[in-house]
Structures are given as C-alpha cells and as structure tokens.
Amino acid sequence: MIQLTENIINDAKDITERVIKLLPVSVLGAEKIVFFAKAVGAIPPEQKLALLRFMNGVLSEMLRKEASDIEAGGFGAQGFIWLRVYGGKDRIPELPKLSIDQMAIIILNMLTDQQRADLLKNRNLDFSYTFKSETDSTFYRFRSDAYMELDTLTLNMRAISSKIRKINTLGINQNAIAMMHHHNVKQGIVLITGITGSGKSSTLDALVDMHNETDNCQIIIIAAPIEFVHSSNKAIIKHREVGRDVPTFKDGVIQALRQDPDIIVIGEMRDPETIMAALEVADTGHKVFSTLHTSSAVESLDRIIAEVEPSEQDRVRNRLADVLTAVVSQKLVPSLDGKRVMAKEVLLMTPSVQAAIKNNNTQEIYMMINQSSALGMITMEQDLKNLYTTRKISLEMALSYANNKSRLKQILGIN
C-alpha cells in the first residue's frame, strides 16, 4: 500500500490551493465545479500524480482500518474523511482535513476527461478506481460514485476485496449450491438480493469463482462498474462495464447473446428493460445471475412482476415461474465479535413454488420455504435463529434484522 506521509499531504494541499487561487471571485456554486474540472485538466502531469498519490494514501489508510466505505468531500462531510468500519460510519480525525474546494479538485483529478464531462452533465458518475501498492505490487480496486450535494462535489468509494470468499464458506446448503451450478441446471435465473451493503456482489463473485474453478464455460459479466476482475481459469470470463464498454445493461444483455455465453452475470436488474431482457435470455437456454435491492425472496418476486405494466404482468409472472432457479436474500448483521456475519433466506424452485407464482399466490411461498429445509431452503428468521443460538449475534440484532419479527419471536419461544 502507500504510506500517507506529511510530504504527500502538504504537496496535495499546496497544489489544490494553487488551483483555488485561480478561481475568479464571481464564480460561485456549481459553476466552481465546472471551473475546477477545466483547471484540473490543465495542471502538469507531475502534479496530477501527486494528487493521485495523496488519494491512494488515504485509501491505503482505509484498507488498514478494514473499512468498507469512504466518504469525502461535499457539504455534509464538513471537511472530514469518513469511514464505515464494520457497519458504523464515522469521521476519522487523524486523516487530513481539507476544504470542500480542495477535495473537489482531488476528486476531479481521479477522473478522465470524458468522466469529468459526464459528471458535469449528469451530476453523478459511477466509476471504478484502481491503484497499485508500492510495497507488494498488489492492485486495489474500488467501486466509486461521485455526485453533487448542494452545489458541492462529494465522493463515496467502496473497497472491493482482492480475495473472493468461497461459496462453501457462506453457509448456503449444498443442495442449493448444486441447483445454482451450471453443471446441474444449464439455464434459468439465480437472484442474489439484499439492501445496499449487504454483500450481494461478494456472493455473486463467489458464484462466478465456483464456475471458474469447475466449469469449462464462457461467462460474460455486465456491471456498473466492474468490481472484482476475475482471471480466466477453467472458464473464460469477459468483463463489460456499463458506460465504458457498453451503453446500458439492456444493451449488454442483448449483445451477449451474440458472444457465445453459457452464463451471463447482470450486475443489477435495475429497470423494466433489463428485467425483461434477463427473462428472455434465460428463456433461450442461458444461465443468468443477477441482483435486486430487495430484502426477502417473496419481495423479490413481487418486485420483478410489479416493475412491468399491469397488462404485461401475467405474461411476466408465467415466464418468471418457468425460468427462476433460486433466490438468495441476504443481510450483513453485526456480530458479537464486533464484525458482521451473513444472514440469508434461500428459495429454490419447486413445482409448488412455481404454481404459487403462476397463480399470483406469492404470499404462500414463505411457508413453503419454512417447511422445506430438507431441500436446502431457509427463511431469514430461521437463519437468524441459528445465528443467535450459536452465539454469533445478539437477540437484539436478530430481532432488528428479521423481516418478520413476530415470526422470529414465535420460533424463539419469546413474547
């Protein structure tokens, strides 16, 4: 990694102050960001490298503290750099404190000319960022989002682990893993769902890695941005970043059909067009892995159906029932050791589940999951109970993260 020394900090402060002095007093608000974007594009290469070295040093400190996210710049940060460590986000007083304008310049310096233009146009930019350690030549990657806040520029970055968790360490039943494997089920959709920060990307990468180690297939990953970059092993893996290699998720999915895939990984089914494209691709005999921002398996099904026009919902309901293979809904729960542990709900397709979806009786599916542990299914409440009884999480956390608190109290035998 990179040591954040006083020289690196002072160089960054000096360079940004020089740019700020060029700012006309008449330029205010969001126009300052436009001015800084042009000014950053014109600063000498050695100064750009110095600013990057500062940011890489800050990110190195983030990694040393085992933080998942960093927040910097903008009005809300109040000049501090904030880190999320094991779920809680707080300012870090020992990291350099910079003005809003200084941090805006540093953020803009991380971007290409095209990215700066896109940011100014859309007031938001999703991008990936990579730097190389000076000590061991390791590459560290981050999923990043730069955006406007009250006419100021702010940045969130999420660390992408350089190591993939193996699928068999996630506590998912082996029968469920087998149903998600291309060897056993050649087509259909596998959904990994959860709120932001619930570890969906890590589980998706674990599934890709499982196939990379065991399956001679072609995998096409479409994401915004690309997070973990897989090296082809048994599988050949192609990475396509939305906004960089392909315009939209939908375009990436449609184009993938002409690229000889066995498995298509869609980073997120975020709009009706992408959802319909995924259903159609799965219906043509391909395996699809994707994510949704939902907190339970049943909510995931209802969300997909609700995303389309009412006149199309019956058709989508039937197609979803035909192509869905599995749903894993997950949460990261604060654990007793001060870290976090994954709680999950797993739904596998059976004739009963398929009939419930087609007949618009998704409310019956929860009890089907509840009664199908022998098949590898589990409800969120059952898994939270397991985590509590094995002393991994507290009762307070179990109840706090339950989708159905009354049901959890019932199976725990408490009032």
N, C-alpha and C positions, 0 to 999 in steps of 0.2 A: 504494500500500500504506500501512501505518501504521508510523510510527517508534516503537519501543519506548523511550520516554524514562524518566528516573528518576521523574518525577512520576506517570506511568502505573503504574510498578512499585510505588511507595510507596502510591499510592491502593489498589491491589489488595491489598497486604499489610495495610493498615490496616482495610479493610472485612472481609477474611476473619478477621483477629484479633478484631474486634468480635463476629462470629458465633460464633467458637470460645469466647469468654468466656461466652456464654450457655449453653454445654453443661454440664449437671449432671455432677458427678464420678461419679455412679452409672451413667451411660450409657456403655457400652463396646462394643467390637467392631462388628459390623454394625449395631447399633442407632444408632451415631453417624451413619451414613449416612442413616438414617430421620429422625433429628433435624435434620441439616443440610438435607435435602430440604424439610422443612417451614419451616425458618428462611429458606432462600433464597427460597421463595415469598412471604415476608412482608417482605423488605427493600425499601426505597424504589426507585422506577424509576431514579433517577439513579445509585444505587449499582450496580444491575444493569448499567446501561450502562457504568459504569467497569470492572466485571469483564469485560464483553464486549470492551471496548477493549484491556484487557490481553491477553486471549487472541488477539485479532486482531493485536496487535503481535507476539506470539510466532509466530503463523502467517506473518506477513509476513517475519520473520527466517528461517523455514523455507524460504519460497519464494526468498528472496535466496540462500540456500545451495544451491538446486536439490535439496533433499531430497525424497524421495518419501513418507516416512512420519515421523510424530512420535509419540513415546510419552511420556506424562506422568502423574504420579500413581501411587498404589499402592505397595505394599511394595517391589517389585522395582526401581523407578526410583530409590529411595534419595534422593528429593528433587530429582534432576536431571531436566532435559528432554533426551530422547534423540532423535536424528535418524538416519534412514537416507539416506545420500548415496552414490549410485552403487553400491548393493548392501550396503555396510557400515553397521552401526548402532552409534552411539557416543554417550556423554553429551557435552553441549555446555556446558563450564564457564562460558562468557561469558553464557549465558542465565540468568535468575533461578532461584535455588534456593528451593523452597518446601516446607513441611512436607506430610505426607500429608493432613492435615486441610484445610490451605489449598487444595491442589489439588483435593480432593474438592468443596469449595464452588464453586470456579471451574468445574469440570466440570458440576455440577448446575445452575449458573446458565445454562449453554448450552442447557438443555432446557426444553421447555414443561411445564406441569403434568401433562399426560397422559403425556408421555415419562418424567417422573420417576416417575410411578405405575407405568408399565410396567417401568422399570428396577428398582424395588424389588420388583416381583412376580417378574420373570424372572431377576434378577441379571445381565442382559445387555440391551443395547439397540443395535441398528443404526440409524443415522440419518444424514441429510445435513446439512451445515452450510455456510452461505454468508455471506461478508461483502463489503462494498463498499470499494474502495480510496478513501482520502481524497485521493489525488493525481491519479488519472486516471479515476475512476468505474467502473473495471473490477470485475466481480463475480468472486470467487474461491470455488470450491466444493471441498468435502472429503467423502470417504466416511469415516464415523466409527463407532467401536464403543466403547461404554462398558461396563465389566464389573467384576465383583468379583474380588478377589485377596486371599486371607487376610483377609477382612472389611474390606478397603480398596478404594477406588474408583480405577480406572485407565482410561486413555483412549488409544486408537490412532486417528490420523487419517491418511488418505491423500490427497494432493493430486490433484485432478482437473484435468488440463491444460485451460487455457482455449482451446487450439488443438488441432484434430484433425489427426493425421497422415493424409496422403492415402494411399489404398490402394496406389497405384503406387510409394510410397516404401518399402514393407515387403519388397520382394524376392520377392513371390509372382508366379509365372508368369502371363502374361496369359491363357492358356487356362484356368487355374484360376479367375482372377478372373471370366472370362466365364461359367463354369459356376455361379458364385455369384450372378450378376446376375439379378434378376427378369425383365429383358427377355428373357433367353435360356432360363432354366429357371423356369417360373412356380410350381412347387411343390417341396416337399422340405425336408429339414433340412440346414443347414450348421452344423457344430460348430467352435467355437474352444476349444481345450483347453490346459491347462498348469497348473502348480502356482500357488499364491498368489504374486502379484507378478511374474508372467511377461508381463504386458501384454495379457492377454485382453480386458479392457474397451476398451483403446485400439484393438485390431484390430476389435472389434465396432462401436465408434463410427465407425471408418473405413469399414466396410461400409454403415452407415446413411447416412453422409455421401455416399458414392458414389451411393446411390439418391436421396438428397435433391437431388443436382445433376443427375440424369439421368432420373428416372422419375416420371411422374405417378401416384403411388400413395398408399395410406394405410398408414402404419407405426405400430403400437402397441408401445410399449416397456414391459415389465413387469420391474421390478428392485427389489432391496432392498439399499441405497437407490438411487434415481435418481442417477446420477453426472453425466455431461455432459448438459446440456439443449440439445437441437437446436432451431433456429429453422426453421420450415417454409419450404421453398423450392419446388422442383418437387413434392416430396412433402408431404403433410400428416402431421405427426408428433405422436402423442399419447403422453404420459408417465404411467404409473401406478405409484406407489410402493407396494410391499407393506407392509402395516401402517399405511398412511396413506390410500391411495385404494382399496385392495382388500385383503381379509384374507390371502390366500395366493397363491402362484404359480399353483397349480392353478385357483383361482377366477378369477384374471386371464386365464388362457388360455381357459377355458370362456366367460367373459363376452365376450372379444374376438371370438368368432365372431358375436356379435350387433351388432358395432360396425363392420361393413363393412371389415375389414382386407384388405390384399394381403400384407403382411409382418408377422409377429409376432416381436418380439425378446424372448426369455426370458433374463433376466439370468443365471440359473443353473438347470440341471436337477439339483436337489439331493435329490430324493426320488422314490420309485417313482411316486407320483401325478402329479407334474409331468412325469416322463418319458413316462408313458402318455398324458397329455393332449397333450403335444407331438407324439407319434407319430400320434395320432388327428387332430389339427389338420392336420398335413402330409398325411395320407391323404385329407383332404377337399378338397385342392387349394390350400392356402395355403403360402407360403414361411415357414420358421421359421429364425431364427438363435438360437443359444444357446451356452452354455459348460459345460464339465465340468472337474473337477480331476483330470486325467489327463495323463501325460507323453508318450504316444505315440498314434498313430492306432489301432493294434490294441488297445491297452489301453482306449481309449475305447469301442470296440465291445463288448469283453468286459464292461466296467463296466456299460453300459446293460443288457445281457442278464442279468447277474448280479443286478441290482437287483430283479428281479421273482421271484415264486415259481417254483420249478422246473417246476410244471405249466403255467405260462404262458410259459416261455422259448422254446419252439418257435414259438409264435404271434408273440412279440415279435421273435424272430430274423428271421422272414419279413417282418414289417412293416417292420423297420429296413432290411432289404435293399431293399425296394421304395421307401422314402422318402428314404434318405440320399443326399445330393448330394456333399458334400465334408466333409473333416475337416482342420483346420489345427491341429497341435500345436506349441506354441512355448515357447521359453525365452529369458530375457534373460541373455546371457553377458558377464562383464567383458571389456572390450576393451583393446587396447594403449594407447589414448589416455586411459585412466582412467575411461571411461564404460561403457556397456553396449550391446550390439548383439543384435538378434533372430536366433536360430537357429530353424529351423522344419522340420516334417515335413508334407507335403501328400499327402493321399489323395483321389483323385477316383473317383466311382462308374463302374465299367465292368462289362460282363457277367461278366467273370472274378471281379471283387471281389464282385459280387452273388451269384454261385454259391457262392463260398467262405463268405460269411456264412450263406447258407441251409443249406449242408451242414455247418455248425459246424466249418469248417476255417480259422478266422481266422489260425492260425499261418502259413498260406501267403501272407497278404496283404503281409507285409513285403517279400518278394522281388518281388511284383508291383509294389509302389511303386518298389523299387530298379531295376527294369527298364523303367520307364515314364516316364523323364524327357522323352521327346518329347511326351507328353501333358500335361506340366506337373506331374507328381508328383516328389517328392523325399523321401528318408529324412533323419532327423535327422543321421545320420552323414555322408551326402553333403553336407549343408549346412554342417556343422561343418568338413568338409574344405575346402570352398570358402572359408569364413571364415579358416581357418588359412593356406591357400596364398596368399590375397590380403593376408596380414599384418594382418588385423583383430583376431585373437585369438591367444593363445599356444597352443603344443602342450599345455601343462599344462591350460589351460582347456578346450580341445577334448576332451581325454580325460575331464576331470572332468564335463562336461555331456553326454557321449554316453550314450544308452540302452544301446548295445551296444559296450562298449569294445573287445572283440576284433575286431568287425567294422570299427570305425574304424581300428584298428592295421593291419588287413589292407589296407584301401583306401589307407592312407597308406604302406604298404610298410615298416612298422617292427615290431620284435619287442616 
